[in-house]
Amino acid sequence: MQRYKVLLVDDEEEVVDAIEHKLNWEELGFEVVGRAQNGVKALEIAEKLQPDVVITDIKMPYMDGLELSRRLKEENSGIKIMILTGFDEFEYAKEAVHLEIEEYVLKPVNSNELTDCLKRLKGNLDKEWDEKLNVKKLERYYMESLPLLQNNFFCSLIEGRVQEAELEKYLQAYQISLMGPAFCCVVFHTSENQVPDEISPLLLTMSVQREVSERFADKWKNSIFTYLGNVIMIVEMKSEEYISQLTDDCDRFCRWADRFLGAVVTAGIGKACEKFIDINTSYEEAREAVSYRVIYGTKRSIYIGDIAPKGQELSMQLDDIRMNDLFKAIHLGVREDIEIAVYNISRILKENATTVTQYNFVAMEIVGNLYRFCSNNYLKFEDYTGDIRNPYESVPKMEENALVNWIINVSLAISDELKNARNSSVRHLIIEAKNIVRDNYQDPDLSLDSVCSRLGVSNSYFSSVFKKEVGQAFIPYLTEYRMEQAQRLIIETNEKSYEIAEHVGYVDANYFSYVFKRKFGMSPSKYRTEHTRK
């Protein structure tokens, strides 16, 4: 039986204890996954645990239950909220109908009434879950999806087979209205290896396509279709500066799809282009970004502009299919993939070079492609050729095994250099972020959004690399840094608590005291008493 996650929020611990222990949650189809004493802490827990139901009091410190409900609904409109309210608050709470709160329960809480409310919520949640996994509904949606001509047009467009002179004619004929001035392509890749038992990979992809259509429709003007098993979204935007916002929205969708569809989705995002006819370039970049999931992980979005080292562009030599797999493997840095790509090149060379002249010509072409690949990535090819000083002269004379080994060694050396460049770029990014915190921690408006805006990267990419490199997420790092400064000021100065709060970026002195006590186990005043010598 499907069990749904519940988060309990009330500043009266005895109320939370009573609710948690008086009900048979498992029998009702729920499990309590967390509890919080105020709305601020509840938001943190909800972001991490993704509850299906939140049961919350109205009156709480720092953030009341109605504000918490509004914030939760903004993050996930499907979340169910039950409000606990005193008699004198009841009409006030009922007036908040625009928050779409599912249930209201009068205090003191009656276990029978609470049980009835949870049963109703369970019925609604079951219905929504069944709708999302209804195979017949997904099949019908698949048959009624984008018109065939429109789908074929978009496939031809991203393949680069549409002539610019004919573009306007096709747009009018297929009623496609994307005016720009900038365009971007997103590839949503759904893993076929991690699929719920009750649905096929094809229908799961169709489910992802439907949800992408619904969830991006209001915020982004787009066209959505499927191609080579992936869901493709072409987005119209005002400028390329909106890429970070799009990346973060895609990142939230990937996490949502994992939680509610059981789909492992990775979103690859290409760079923005000014001409609609050039969207095939953005598509190729988006595909390349998706392939980096082996490095950065699945269930997230990856923007190609974030992962390219500063001063470098990803050049895949797409006009040369034989070398494309090798160049891709070099970028990803997977030794096995590099070896497989080189063996395939060797096989093609062996099968097609029927004369010595042909063999020599293709071998020199391989050297030339490697040289151009290095040049396009701002690398000096001669630094990776080992003992071979003149590859154009020496490589054509190599036997098959020697040639394979040489290409593998050169490719691995180039791959290591690109990886070092990426790591250097990430380290520089982390240093810059820490410097921003050091210089601006007093600013109450300092946030993840403001830091990412200054660094010019998306929230999802920055959050991922920051946590990986530093060992904790950015907001906890910022909070800890502020607490360290507050600790120093408490010991070294005679300033009052509210003054110290302002110095370290807190507008609300009460909330500052709450955070400080959570960090050090005692209030600022008590900390000063115990750590200052008389």
C-alpha positions in Angstrom: 0.0 0.0 0.0 1.2 3.5 -0.9 2.3 5.4 2.2 2.6 9.2 2.1 5.1 11.4 4.0 3.8 13.7 6.7 5.6 16.7 8.3 4.2 18.0 11.7 4.7 21.7 12.5 3.8 23.2 15.9 5.7 25.3 18.4 4.0 23.3 21.2 5.9 20.1 21.5 3.2 18.3 23.5 0.8 18.9 20.6 3.1 17.3 18.1 3.7 14.4 20.5 0.0 13.9 20.9 -0.7 13.9 17.2 2.3 11.6 16.4 1.5 9.0 19.0 -2.3 8.9 19.2 -2.8 7.9 15.5 -2.0 4.6 13.7 -0.2 6.3 10.9 0.8 3.1 9.1 -2.8 1.8 9.1 -4.0 5.2 7.6 -1.4 5.0 4.9 1.0 7.6 6.2 4.4 7.9 7.9 5.6 10.9 9.9 9.0 11.8 8.4 9.8 15.0 10.4 8.6 17.6 12.8 9.4 21.3 13.3 8.7 24.0 15.9 8.4 26.9 13.5 7.7 27.7 9.8 11.4 28.6 9.0 12.6 25.2 10.1 9.6 23.5 8.4 10.7 25.0 5.1 14.2 23.6 5.5 12.9 20.1 6.3 10.3 20.1 3.5 13.0 21.0 0.9 15.0 18.0 2.0 12.3 15.4 2.7 9.6 16.4 0.1 6.6 15.6 2.3 3.2 14.9 0.7 1.2 16.3 3.7 2.1 19.1 6.1 0.0 19.5 9.3 0.7 22.9 10.8 -0.4 25.3 13.5 -1.2 28.9 12.6 0.5 30.8 15.4 4.2 30.1 15.5 7.4 32.3 15.9 9.3 33.6 12.9 6.8 32.4 10.3 3.1 31.6 10.9 1.3 28.6 9.4 -0.5 30.6 6.6 2.8 32.1 5.3 4.4 28.6 5.5 1.4 27.2 3.5 1.9 29.9 0.9 5.6 29.2 0.6 5.1 25.4 0.4 2.4 25.8 -2.3 4.8 28.0 -4.4 7.4 25.3 -4.3 5.0 22.3 -4.9 1.4 23.0 -5.8 0.5 19.3 -5.2 1.4 19.3 -1.5 -1.5 18.8 0.9 -1.8 21.1 3.9 -3.9 20.7 7.1 -4.2 23.7 9.3 -4.6 23.4 13.1 -6.4 26.4 14.5 -7.9 27.7 17.7 -11.6 28.7 17.7 -10.8 32.4 17.6 -8.6 31.9 14.5 -11.0 29.7 12.6 -12.8 32.3 10.5 -9.5 34.0 9.8 -8.0 30.8 8.6 -11.1 29.9 6.5 -10.8 33.2 4.7 -7.4 32.1 3.3 -9.1 30.1 0.6 -6.7 31.3 -2.1 -4.0 29.2 -0.4 -6.0 26.1 -1.4 -5.6 24.5 2.1 -7.2 21.1 2.1 -8.3 20.7 5.7 -8.9 22.8 8.9 -9.0 21.2 12.3 -10.0 23.0 15.5 -7.9 22.8 18.6 -7.9 20.9 20.9 -7.2 18.2 18.3 -9.6 15.3 18.3 -8.1 12.1 17.1 -11.3 10.9 15.4 -11.6 14.2 13.5 -8.0 14.1 12.6 -8.3 10.5 11.4 -11.3 11.5 9.2 -9.3 14.3 7.6 -6.4 12.1 6.9 -8.6 9.5 5.3 -10.0 12.2 2.9 -6.5 13.4 2.1 -5.4 9.8 1.5 -8.3 9.4 -1.0 -7.3 12.5 -2.9 -3.6 11.6 -2.9 -4.4 8.1 -4.1 -6.6 9.5 -6.9 -3.8 11.9 -8.1 -1.2 9.1 -7.9 -3.5 6.7 -9.9 -4.0 9.4 -12.5 -0.3 9.9 -13.0 0.3 6.2 -13.5 -2.8 5.3 -15.4 -1.5 3.4 -18.3 -4.5 3.9 -20.5 -4.5 7.6 -19.9 -0.8 7.8 -20.8 -1.5 5.7 -24.0 -4.3 8.0 -25.0 -2.1 11.0 -24.3 0.6 9.5 -26.5 -1.8 9.1 -29.4 -3.1 12.6 -29.0 0.3 14.3 -28.5 1.8 16.9 -30.9 0.6 16.7 -34.5 2.7 14.5 -36.7 3.7 17.3 -39.1 4.8 19.6 -36.3 6.8 16.9 -34.6 8.5 16.0 -37.9 9.3 19.7 -38.5 11.0 20.1 -35.1 13.0 16.8 -35.7 14.2 18.1 -39.0 15.0 21.5 -37.5 17.3 20.1 -34.7 18.9 17.8 -37.3 19.9 20.9 -39.3 17.9 19.8 -42.3 15.6 22.9 -42.6 16.8 25.6 -45.0 16.7 29.2 -43.6 14.8 30.4 -46.8 12.0 28.0 -46.1 11.8 28.5 -42.3 9.1 31.2 -42.2 6.9 29.1 -44.6 7.1 26.1 -42.2 6.4 28.2 -39.1 3.2 29.6 -40.6 2.0 26.3 -42.0 2.5 24.5 -38.7 1.2 27.4 -36.6 4.4 27.7 -34.6 4.9 31.0 -32.9 8.3 31.5 -31.3 9.4 35.1 -31.8 12.6 35.3 -29.6 14.7 37.4 -29.5 16.6 34.4 -28.0 16.1 30.7 -28.2 17.4 27.7 -26.2 17.1 24.0 -26.4 16.6 21.6 -23.4 16.9 17.8 -23.6 15.1 15.8 -20.9 16.7 12.3 -20.8 14.7 9.6 -18.9 16.7 6.6 -17.8 15.4 3.3 -19.2 17.3 1.3 -16.5 15.3 2.7 -13.5 11.6 2.4 -14.3 8.7 1.6 -12.0 7.4 -1.9 -12.3 3.9 -0.9 -13.4 4.9 1.2 -16.4 6.9 0.7 -19.6 9.9 3.0 -20.5 8.0 4.4 -23.4 5.0 5.3 -21.4 7.2 6.8 -18.6 8.8 9.0 -21.2 5.3 10.1 -22.4 4.5 10.9 -18.8 7.6 13.0 -18.4 6.6 14.8 -21.7 3.1 15.5 -20.4 4.5 16.9 -17.1 7.1 19.0 -18.8 4.3 20.5 -21.0 2.1 21.3 -18.0 4.8 22.6 -15.6 6.7 24.8 -18.0 3.6 26.2 -19.9 2.9 29.2 -17.6 6.4 30.4 -17.1 8.2 29.6 -20.4 6.9 30.0 -24.0 8.0 26.7 -25.5 7.5 23.9 -28.0 7.9 20.3 -26.8 8.3 17.1 -28.7 10.1 13.7 -28.5 13.2 12.8 -30.5 15.4 9.7 -30.2 13.7 8.7 -26.9 14.3 12.1 -25.2 11.8 14.9 -24.5 13.0 18.1 -26.3 11.9 21.6 -25.3 12.7 24.6 -27.4 12.3 27.7 -25.2 11.8 31.4 -26.2 13.4 33.9 -23.9 14.0 37.6 -23.7 17.8 37.2 -23.5 20.5 34.7 -22.7 20.6 36.1 -19.1 17.5 34.0 -18.4 19.5 30.8 -18.8 20.3 30.5 -15.1 16.6 30.8 -14.2 15.7 28.1 -16.8 18.4 25.8 -15.5 17.1 26.1 -11.9 13.5 25.5 -13.1 14.6 22.3 -14.9 16.6 21.2 -11.8 13.4 21.5 -9.7 11.5 19.5 -12.3 14.1 16.7 -12.3 13.8 16.3 -8.5 10.0 16.4 -8.7 9.9 13.7 -11.4 12.0 11.4 -9.3 9.7 11.9 -6.3 6.3 11.7 -8.0 6.8 9.7 -11.2 9.7 7.5 -10.2 11.5 8.7 -13.3 15.3 9.4 -13.3 15.4 12.5 -15.5 18.5 14.6 -16.4 18.0 17.9 -18.2 20.7 19.1 -20.5 20.6 22.8 -21.5 22.4 24.3 -24.5 23.4 27.9 -25.0 21.0 30.5 -26.2 21.1 31.5 -29.9 19.6 34.6 -31.6 18.3 32.9 -34.8 15.7 30.2 -34.6 17.3 28.4 -37.5 20.4 27.9 -35.3 18.5 25.9 -32.6 20.2 22.7 -33.9 23.5 24.1 -32.4 21.8 24.6 -29.0 20.4 21.1 -29.3 23.8 19.5 -29.9 25.1 21.4 -26.8 22.1 20.2 -24.7 22.8 16.6 -25.8 26.4 17.1 -24.8 25.4 18.5 -21.4 23.2 15.4 -20.8 26.2 13.1 -21.4 28.0 14.8 -18.5 25.5 13.1 -16.1 28.3 10.4 -15.6 30.3 13.2 -13.9 27.7 15.4 -12.2 25.0 12.8 -11.6 21.4 12.3 -12.7 18.1 13.8 -11.4 19.3 17.3 -12.1 19.9 19.9 -14.8 23.2 20.6 -16.4 23.9 23.7 -18.4 26.7 23.4 -21.0 27.9 26.9 -20.2 28.5 25.9 -16.5 30.6 22.9 -17.2 32.9 24.3 -19.9 36.1 25.6 -18.3 36.6 29.3 -18.5 38.1 30.4 -21.8 37.3 27.0 -23.5 34.5 25.8 -25.8 33.4 22.2 -26.3 34.4 21.3 -29.8 33.1 17.9 -30.9 34.1 18.1 -34.6 30.5 17.0 -35.5 31.3 17.0 -39.2 33.6 14.0 -38.6 31.4 11.1 -37.3 34.3 8.7 -36.9 36.1 10.9 -34.4 33.0 12.2 -32.6 32.7 9.3 -30.1 36.4 9.7 -29.2 36.1 13.4 -28.6 33.0 12.9 -26.5 34.8 10.3 -24.5 37.8 12.6 -24.0 35.5 15.3 -22.6 33.8 12.9 -20.2 37.1 11.4 -19.1 36.0 7.8 -18.9 39.0 5.5 -19.8 36.9 2.6 -21.0 34.9 4.8 -23.4 38.1 6.3 -24.8 39.5 2.8 -25.4 36.3 1.6 -27.1 36.2 4.7 -29.3 39.8 4.2 -30.4 39.3 0.5 -31.1 36.3 1.4 -33.3 38.5 4.0 -35.2 41.1 1.3 -35.7 38.5 -1.2 -37.0 37.1 1.4 -39.5 40.7 2.1 -40.6 41.5 -1.5 -41.1 38.3 -2.2 -43.0 38.5 0.7 -45.3 42.2 1.3 -46.0 42.9 -1.3 -48.7 46.2 0.2 -49.7 49.2 1.6 -47.9 48.5 5.0 -49.4 45.0 4.9 -48.0 46.2 3.8 -44.6 48.7 6.6 -44.5 46.2 9.2 -45.6 43.6 8.2 -42.9 46.3 8.0 -40.2 47.4 11.6 -41.0 43.7 12.6 -40.9 43.4 11.2 -37.4 46.4 13.2 -36.3 44.9 16.3 -37.9 41.6 15.9 -36.1 43.4 15.4 -32.8 45.4 18.6 -33.5 42.3 20.6 -34.4 40.5 19.3 -31.3 43.4 20.5 -29.1 43.4 23.9 -30.9 39.7 24.3 -30.5 40.1 23.7 -26.7 43.0 26.0 -26.3 45.6 23.2 -25.9 49.0 22.7 -27.5 48.8 19.3 -29.3 52.6 18.8 -29.1 52.4 18.6 -25.3 50.5 15.3 -25.5 52.3 13.4 -28.2 54.8 11.7 -26.0 58.1 10.8 -27.6 56.7 11.5 -31.1 58.0 14.8 -32.3 56.5 14.7 -35.8 53.2 12.7 -35.6 52.4 13.4 -39.3 55.6 11.6 -40.2 55.7 8.9 -37.5 52.1 7.8 -37.0 51.4 6.6 -40.5 54.4 4.2 -40.1 53.0 2.6 -37.0 51.6 -0.9 -36.9 48.0 -1.3 -35.8 48.7 -2.1 -32.1 51.2 0.8 -31.8 48.8 3.2 -33.4 46.0 2.2 -31.1 48.2 2.6 -28.0 49.5 5.9 -29.1 46.0 7.4 -29.8 44.8 6.0 -26.4 47.7 7.6 -24.6 47.3 10.9 -26.3 43.6 10.9 -25.7 44.0 10.1 -22.0 46.6 12.9 -21.6 44.3 15.5 -23.3 41.4 14.2 -21.2 43.3 14.7 -18.0 44.2 18.2 -19.0 40.6 19.1 -19.7 39.6 17.6 -16.3 42.2 19.7 -14.5 40.9 22.8 -16.3 37.3 21.9 -15.1 38.5 21.3 -11.6 40.5 24.6 -11.6 37.4 26.4 -12.8 35.3 24.8 -10.0 38.0 25.7 -7.3 38.0 29.3 -8.6 34.2 29.4 -8.3 34.3 28.1 -4.7 37.0 30.6 -3.7 35.0 33.5 -5.3 31.8 32.4 -3.4 33.7 32.2 -0.1 35.1 35.7 -0.7 31.6 37.0 -1.4 30.5 35.6 1.9 33.5 37.0 3.8 33.0 40.5 2.3 29.2 40.6 2.5 28.0 38.4 5.3 26.6 41.6 7.1 24.2 42.1 4.2 20.8 40.6 5.2 19.9 40.2 1.5 22.9 37.9 0.8 21.5 34.7 -0.5 22.1 31.8 -2.9 20.3 33.7 -5.7 22.4 36.8 -5.2 25.7 34.9 -5.1 24.9 32.9 -8.2 23.9 36.0 -10.0 27.2 37.6 -9.2 29.1 34.5 -10.2 27.1 34.1 -13.4 26.1 30.5 -12.9 22.9 28.7 -12.2 21.7 27.8 -8.7 21.6 24.1 -9.4 25.1 23.8 -10.7 26.6 26.0 -8.0 24.7 24.2 -5.3 26.0 20.9 -6.6 29.7 21.8 -6.9 29.7 23.8 -3.7 28.4 21.0 -1.6 30.7 18.5 -3.3 33.8 20.7 -2.7 33.0 22.2 0.7 31.1 19.3 2.2 28.0 21.3 3.1 25.3 23.3 1.2 25.8 27.0 0.7 23.1 28.3 3.1 24.4 26.2 6.1 27.9 27.5 5.2 26.7 31.1 5.2 24.8 30.5 8.5 27.9 28.9 10.1 30.1 31.8 8.9 27.8 34.3 10.4 27.6 32.4 13.7 31.4 32.3 13.9 31.5 36.1 13.5 28.7 36.5 16.1 30.6 34.3 18.5 33.7 36.5 18.1 31.7 39.7 18.6 30.0 38.3 21.7 33.3 37.5 23.3 35.4 40.5 22.1 32.8 43.3 22.4 30.1 44.6 24.7 27.5 45.1 22.0 24.0 44.1 22.7 22.5 41.0 21.0 20.4 43.0 18.5 23.4 45.0 17.5 25.4 41.9 16.9 22.5 40.4 14.9 22.6 43.4 12.6 26.4 43.1 12.2 26.1 39.5 11.0 23.1 40.0 8.6 20.0 39.3 10.7 17.2 41.8 10.7 15.2 39.9 13.3 17.1 39.7 16.6 14.8 37.0 17.9 15.5 34.8 15.0 19.2 35.5 15.4 19.1 34.2 19.0 17.2 31.2 17.8 19.8 30.3 15.2 22.7 31.0 17.7 21.1 28.7 20.3 20.6 26.0 17.8 24.3 26.3 16.8 25.9 26.6 20.3 23.3 25.2 22.6 22.7 28.4 24.5 21.5 32.0 24.1 24.0 34.8 23.1 23.7 36.3 26.6 24.4 33.1 28.4 27.3 32.3 26.0 28.9 35.7 26.8 28.5 35.0 30.6 30.1 31.6 30.4 32.9 32.5 28.0 34.0 36.0 29.2 36.4 36.2 32.1 35.4 38.5 34.9 
